[in-house]
Amino acid sequence: TLTVTDDIESVTKTFGLMVCTVFQGSVTTARTMSAGHTYMVKSTTLLPISGSGSLTIEPGVTVVFNQGGGFSVHGRLTAEGTAGQKIRFRGNTCESSVGAWSKIEIDGSSAEAIFRNAEISQSEDGVMFAEEGLGGVLTLENCTVYDNKNAGIGVMGQDATAHIRSSQVWENGTGIKISNGTADIRSSSVSYSAAHGIWITYSLDDTHV
């Protein structure tokens, strides 16, 4: 609480402060973000989760990224919240702005990212497979992906597989972008996109349908 007094009147304001735990270094072994905490990822590039590494994010955690920051998943990322304790990924800003951080990128045939009861917002590209990557698996269940500048979800590459269940993909540039990948979307809504709801492209030599 801040009180300012002059010769005429006294004005008191109450402000909320977010106390963060700084999360540093790459993930090369098993690491955990503990339930109920807010973590600041200070890197201004994608923080790698190596092929030998795993990051488990427990219910109620908020992960805050700086501009350009995010995760590059080559191993395993597990973010399983609950209906009452969602996991949130957001930018380091007090404003309701998009593009405040980069993305969560999945890159590698053994890469896997699992999100349940999570919210992903304010990024450039939400959660996305690497453009020139080697595939991987994405699972989104009971999630909300919203207010991301370019795409909410990107499934790129013939070995990229996404399972999207009971989720809302709202108010992104493009809701879901699929390019040569496989996306199984069930009981989900894609709404209020600035450009495209679901954008599907395949290369001429691709045999998938």
C-alpha positions, 0 to 999 in steps of 0.5 A: 500500500502506497500513501501520498500526502500533500498539504491538501489531501492524502491519497492511498493506493494498493498495488499487487506485486508478483513474486517470481522464482527465477528459472535459469539454465538449460534442462538436461536432466529431470527438473520441476517447477513446483505447484503454485509458484510463478517462475520467470524465465529470463532468457531472451532466446528459447531455453532448450530442454535437451533430448535427455532432459524433462521439465515437469510443471505442476498445477497452479504454476505461472511461467513468465517469459521475456521478449524472445524467450520460450522453450525449445523442446527436444526431450519432454515437457509435461504441464498438467494442471487441474480445472481449479489450478491451471498452468499459465504461460504468458509474457513479462508485461502488465499489458494485454499485449500479444508478441510479448515472448516467442513460443514453445517449440517442439523439435525432434523425433523424440520430443514430446510436449503435453499440456492439460488444463493450461493457458498459452497467451501473449506470444508470437507463435504459441506452441509450434513444431520447428519449421525444419524440424524432425517431428515430435508429438504434441498433446493439448487437452482442456487448454486455452490458446489465445492472444498469440500474434501469428499462430496459436498452434503450428503443426509442421513437418510430416513427422509432426503429430498433434492431438488437440482435445476439448480446447479453445483456440481463440483470438490468434493471428491464425488459430491452427496452422498445419503444414505437412503435419498431422493434427487430430482435433476433437471437441475443440473450438477455433474462433475469432482469428485475425487471419485464418481459423485453420490453415492447411497446406501440403507440399506437392510431393506429400502423400498424406491426406 
